[in-house]
Amino acid sequence: MISFSASRTLKALLTCAVVAFGPLSHAQQVLRVTTIPEEAATEQIRKFGPITAYLEKTLGMKVEFTPVSDYPAAVEALVNRKVDLAWLGGFTHVQAQLRSGGKIIPIAQREEDTKFQSVFIAKTDSGIKTLADMKGKQVSFGSQSSTSGHLMPRANLLQAGIDPEKDFRRVAYSGAHDATIASVVSGKVDAAALDITVWRKFVAEGKVDTKAVDVFYTTPPFFNYNWSVHADMPADLRERIKKALLDIDPATPQGKEILQLNRATRYIPTSPENYKALEAAGRSAGLI
């Protein structure tokens, strides 16, 4: 249940979304930030609040965090310069690059994003132990634009000779990783794929009983999330933002909180070349 204060905060931020999504003016000295909604809106606010405050102090300018309703909305917001900085998944970064004609610049990623993985989960008494066991079952992915919740799980299924549209009884899309877990726990689907870090978080926080639901397959590693900006952003501001992200120090209380909330050990530089394999996977899977 959302508390009154959290509900009020969410309402205020969603109101800001309507106001903030107008033409940008850097002369206003406001940095607008958004993220793909990989989890519930209240969790996104909790997760990105501290890094928003850190950027505001470090950059010496107002920073506004604006939640969006779905993954495509985050892509469109950055492509159309309605936000300056966006936390994107690897596949949404590729989509933004294609939509913008190559004008999206990835500036930083978590160290974990160099070797990211997806997991497939099912009830432990379901009899599902391999990818092949999913045939004839009801299966859920996350958002259709999710890297770890759809693209890479689908790519791995296709490599294993399994076509979701032909081999599964039903294919569902939960829209977010936490909802994906819930769909298996509740029995709405037999198996599902999601972000390994969200799964680990739920397990660590005791939000899922691994005796009842657990991982039966983990994908090989791939590049994933990053902080991206539009190429039209002034180069000096882009470099200041990049430096601020790379300078987040886990040895300080503030840095430790930011990195823990973002499930990161530290931020490191990244480059467009890191996401070429995801574009190729998207084309092979028929998603581009």
SVG drawing of the C-alpha trace seen along z (x, -y; Angstrom):
<svg xmlns="http://www.w3.org/2000/svg" viewBox="-4 -31 39 63">
<polyline fill="none" stroke="black" stroke-width="0.4" points="0.0,0.0 1.3,-3.5 1.5,-5.9 -0.2,-9.3 3.1,-11.0 4.4,-8.7 1.1,-9.1 1.3,-12.9 4.9,-12.8 3.9,-10.5 1.0,-12.8 3.3,-15.9 5.9,-14.2 3.4,-13.0 2.0,-16.5 5.5,-17.7 5.6,-15.3 2.8,-17.1 4.5,-20.5 8.1,-19.4 7.4,-17.7 7.5,-21.0 10.3,-22.4 13.6,-22.5 15.7,-25.5 19.2,-25.1 19.1,-28.7 16.6,-27.8 19.3,-25.7 17.0,-22.8 18.1,-19.3 15.2,-17.0 15.7,-13.4 13.7,-10.3 14.0,-6.5 12.4,-3.5 9.7,-2.3 11.3,1.1 9.5,1.2 6.5,-0.5 6.4,-4.3 6.8,-4.6 10.0,-2.4 11.4,-4.6 10.9,-7.7 12.6,-6.0 15.4,-4.7 16.2,-7.9 15.5,-10.5 19.0,-10.5 20.9,-10.6 18.6,-13.5 19.6,-15.4 23.3,-14.6 23.3,-15.8 21.5,-19.0 24.2,-19.8 27.1,-18.7 26.1,-20.4 24.8,-23.5 21.5,-23.5 17.9,-22.4 17.3,-18.8 13.8,-17.4 13.0,-13.7 10.0,-12.9 8.4,-9.4 6.9,-8.2 4.2,-5.6 6.0,-3.0 9.3,-2.2 8.4,-3.8 7.5,-7.1 11.1,-7.3 12.5,-6.8 10.3,-9.4 11.0,-11.9 14.8,-11.7 14.5,-11.6 12.3,-14.7 14.5,-16.5 11.7,-16.7 14.2,-15.4 18.0,-15.9 19.1,-12.7 17.5,-9.2 18.3,-5.9 17.7,-3.4 17.9,0.3 20.3,1.5 17.4,2.2 15.6,-1.1 18.9,-2.8 19.1,-1.1 15.5,-2.1 16.3,-5.7 19.3,-5.7 17.3,-4.4 14.4,-6.9 16.8,-9.8 19.0,-9.0 22.0,-8.2 21.8,-11.3 21.7,-9.6 25.0,-9.4 25.5,-6.8 27.7,-8.4 27.9,-6.0 26.8,-2.6 27.0,-0.5 30.0,1.8 27.3,4.6 26.0,3.6 29.0,4.9 28.0,8.5 24.3,8.4 22.0,11.4 18.4,12.4 16.7,15.2 13.8,17.5 11.7,18.4 8.9,20.9 7.2,22.5 9.5,25.2 6.8,27.9 5.9,26.9 8.1,29.5 9.8,26.7 13.5,27.3 14.8,26.3 13.8,23.9 12.3,26.9 10.0,27.6 8.3,24.3 6.7,25.6 2.9,25.6 3.0,23.3 1.8,19.8 4.9,17.5 5.4,13.9 8.0,11.3 8.3,7.8 7.9,4.8 8.1,5.5 11.0,3.0 12.9,4.5 16.4,5.8 16.5,8.2 12.8,8.8 12.1,9.6 14.8,9.1 17.6,11.3 15.3,14.0 13.6,14.2 16.9,14.3 18.0,17.2 14.8,19.0 15.2,18.7 18.8,19.9 17.4,22.9 15.0,23.6 11.9,22.3 9.6,19.8 7.4,18.2 4.5,17.5 4.4,21.0 5.6,23.1 3.9,21.4 0.3,21.7 0.1,18.0 2.6,15.1 2.0,12.2 3.8,8.9 3.7,7.8 5.2,4.3 7.7,4.4 10.0,6.8 8.2,6.8 4.9,7.5 6.6,10.4 7.6,12.0 4.0,11.5 2.6,13.2 4.5,16.4 3.9,16.3 0.1,15.9 -0.1,18.6 -1.2,16.3 1.6,17.8 3.8,20.9 7.1,19.3 8.6,15.8 11.8,13.9 13.2,10.9 16.2,8.8 18.6,10.8 19.2,7.8 15.5,7.3 15.2,11.0 18.1,10.9 16.7,7.8 13.4,9.5 15.1,12.6 17.4,10.5 14.4,8.5 12.4,11.7 9.7,10.7 9.7,14.1 10.0,17.6 12.6,19.5 11.2,22.8 8.1,22.0 9.4,20.0 13.0,20.0 15.4,19.6 15.7,22.5 17.8,20.8 20.2,17.9 21.3,16.3 24.9,15.7 26.0,12.1 25.3,9.0 25.6,5.2 22.6,3.5 21.5,0.2 23.1,-3.2 22.6,-6.9 22.1,-8.6 21.8,-12.2 20.8,-13.8 23.7,-14.9 22.2,-18.4 23.2,-18.8 26.1,-21.2 29.3,-19.2 30.5,-20.9 27.3,-20.0 27.4,-16.4 30.9,-16.1 30.0,-17.6 27.1,-15.1 29.4,-12.2 32.0,-13.2 29.4,-13.6 28.2,-10.1 31.7,-8.6 32.7,-10.4 29.9,-8.8 32.0,-7.4 30.8,-4.2 33.0,-5.2 30.8,-8.2 27.3,-7.8 25.6,-9.6 27.5,-7.6 26.8,-4.3 23.1,-5.1 22.9,-6.1 24.8,-3.0 22.9,-0.6 19.5,-2.0 20.8,-1.7 22.1,1.9 25.6,0.8 29.1,1.0 30.1,-2.1 29.5,-3.9 32.0,-3.6 32.2,-5.1 30.4,-3.4 30.2,-3.9 27.7,-3.2 29.7,-0.2 28.7,1.7 25.1,1.9 25.7,3.1 25.2,6.7 21.8,5.8 20.8,4.1 21.8,7.3 19.8,9.4 16.8,7.2 16.9,7.6 17.4,11.3 14.4,11.6 12.3,9.5 11.9,6.8 13.5,4.1"/>
</svg>
